[in-house]
Amino acid sequence: MSAHPVREIPDAQPLTARKLSGVDEPQLCRLEASEGRKVACPEDACVFWEPGGAVLEGRCALHAIDFAREPGLAPWLLEIRDAFER
């Protein structure tokens, strides 16, 4: 069992799909949410963002990771992301 409570967020919905559906709220960052924080997904400003193409929309590369099963992974990935941002 994880020491940190984890709130599951549905698979990231691409920006275009959110715009078309009329959703006002920004998609939450799954990485931040796994640490209990509600932070908007930075999308293409994040090192873990996979850009879209002709067929697929952009999405988070971490969309399928179950952070509850790997409790040390999210803090480590946040450190990596912070290092890239600096």
Phi, psi and omega in degrees: 000139183285145177285337181252131177294139182240129177256118181289138176244136179302162179311143181303130177264125183303153182306312182299317179297322178294319179297316181293329181277354179079015180286125181276324186290139175288152176294137178280147176287120181296325181295312178294319181297328179294341177258010176086014181249142176260100182231136179296143177294128179284356180050239188290356174273357181259141180296338182266011180274132175261116181294150178280179179215209182291330185253316184252146175279161176296152178200168179286133179292344182262013187301331185259001182280133176266095184293339178294328180279341181233075188298333180272352186288314183300312178300322179295315179294325176296321177297317179297314180299317179299319179297318179293324180292329179286000000 
